[in-house]
Amino acid sequence: MSKESPAAKKDPSNWFDEIIRPGEDEVVSFQISESYLGAPIKLPIHIWRGERKGPTVLVTAAIHGDELNGTGTIRHIISEQPFDLEAGTLVLVPVVNLIGFQSRSRLLPDGHDLNRHFPGSPDGGTASRIAHCFFEQVVKRSDYCIDLHTTAAGRAAFPCVRADMSNEKVAGIARSVGTEFIIDCKAPKGTLRTSASNIGCATILFEAGEALKLDSDVLEYTLLGIESCLIHLRMVSGKVKKPAYHIETSETQWVRTTKGGFLDFHVAPGDLVKQGEPIATSTDLVGDDPHPIKAPRDGFVLGMTTLPTVAPGDAVCHLAYPSRNELRKIARACERLSEESLHERMRNDLARGTVMTESTNDVEG
Ligand SMILES: [Zn+2]
């Protein structure tokens, strides 16, 4: 383990023997593993320094190798520099899980989830060694981390931040991103979010969109969120992003089907649902034997499966349960939104992954 003092480890000038001065930006890399051919696998990182002193903010993507929206967003920041970085250091990692990314897979080839092996160990399995290397070389040097994800393959998610809101430093950056929803929850053991936050690198998870896709509206939404966080940390000038509404909740549920079949979808991520309202209806292959899957409570659709085929127990819809008052607030806010607003564009994009139909009233629950 590193014996460096906290001050030394957070010196933002020296990255793998490259000196990057205030106002400069540079791509650096370090070896994180080796391929089956014995060749080094080097992780590219873009370091961007503001003129003034400030915090070091790490933005990571594709820790699950098939979740590409974050990769696209980070590439956009590197190539376009869409804001002026005035203070601090921005550490941009387009792909953390390079090996999974190569095979368009969430996991490593041995089936391990890199995001369950932090902070890792130099003597462990492949996932644990990669996690250790990344944690020691990059995470320990950072004050904050925004970890960019999509949902798992075959699902679509409305943008939200997952954060442990009992941690004041975490809560501050979680709110600054300006998502409509913050899911207040502790992360599982071994995640980057838990391990980094435990050593004082306040980390939030930003989740939006679908795996194996790069969506322009999700990219725009993610970019605005990162910029807003940097404004909050006084690294960039401007005003923090104001969401259309703001909900913090820890109550969420995946609604599962009890019957196999082919799905007709009736709602999409970003919709409000009433208790008892059909979310989707499964039928057999010729459209008979309809079985509606109903909302257990009034809620907000955070995510949906995009796979039309389901077996009993499959998760169909991810609902959040804000209070009745908050649900009314969302409804009022949505009425005021134009079709051109980012919120509505996101909603329309995410609905496009499925065929939406009206639910019929002649089905038996
Ligand atoms: Zn993920």
Residues whose N, C-alpha, C, O or C-beta is under 5 A from the ligand:
A	BS01	ZN	H64 E67 H149 T150
